[in-house]
Amino acid sequence: MKVSREQAQQNREKVVQAAARLFRERGIDGVGVAELMKSVGLTHGGFYGQFGSKEELVAEACAWAFDRSAAKWQRAAAAHPRDAVGAIADFYLAPEHRDRPGAGCAAAALAGDMAREGVHARQAFTQGVRDLVEVIAASTEGSDQERHRQALATFSTMLGAIVLARAVDDETLADEILAAARQAV
């Protein structure tokens, strides 16, 4: 039975959203196409009607996740214009973000995987990082070069803190890492 274009688009969006969550939870290699398609109620064969390859899906899922993060960061910055970076850091460096990678930052969850991915996935990841850095830079004072450099340092600090807090097996230490990074930014 053939599906309408509208239904095909809805199916594609379901797959991208599920992939974005699962890739952030388990890593790219930790998610198989058959399992992914089953999780959204579609057949494995239907994947190739939607995507040319898993890498194409990785790129699209990565872009989707980064777009949502950038929008969230922009909303936080707009709601707290006097301390936009602090507002972003408050939710980014929170235990809830640390404990829910599937709903969190694609950069923190997928940075280790990206070095082994193809060009399209890496391009989507790179653009996502640029977009997040730009949100921070737009909320920072100084020349364009100074704002960019400060935004890179701030994002790197926040990202490193989340990655490290997720990796340690001591919740007290993980909380200390997040608090120290929050204070630093």
C-alpha positions, 0 to 999 in steps of 0.5 A: 500500500502506497502512502501519501506524500504527506504521510511519507513526510510525517514518517520521515520526521518521526524517524529523524526525531527518534534517531536524534534521541537514540543517537544521543542516548546510545551513540551512532553505532549503538543504533541499528536501522532495523531497531530504529524503524521498529521503534517508530512502527515502520519497516526496515525496508521503508528506511531506504525509501526515505534515506539514501544511507544511515549517514544521511539520517545521521546528518539530518538527525544531527541538524534537527537536534542542533536546531532545537538546541539553538532555539532553546538557547535563543529563547533563554537569551531573549528571556534574560538579556542582562545575563543571557550566557548565565541563563543558557549555562543554568539549564545546560549545566544542570543535573537534568541535562546531564542525566537525559542525554537523549533530550540534550545537546547533540554536541555533548552526546555525539562529539566522540562519534563524529570523528568517525562519521562521513562528510555530511554528518560532520558538516551538519555537526560543525554547523550546529556547533557554529550556531550554538557558538553564535548564540553565545557570541551574540550575548557577549560584549567586545569586538567580533573576534573577542566575542567569538573567542569568548563564545568558543571558550564558554561553549567548550567549558560547558560542553566539557563539563557535561561530557565529564559529568556524564562519564564519572560514576560519582554523582557528587563529583559530577555535581561539583563539575557542573557547579564549577563550570557554571561558576567559570562561565 
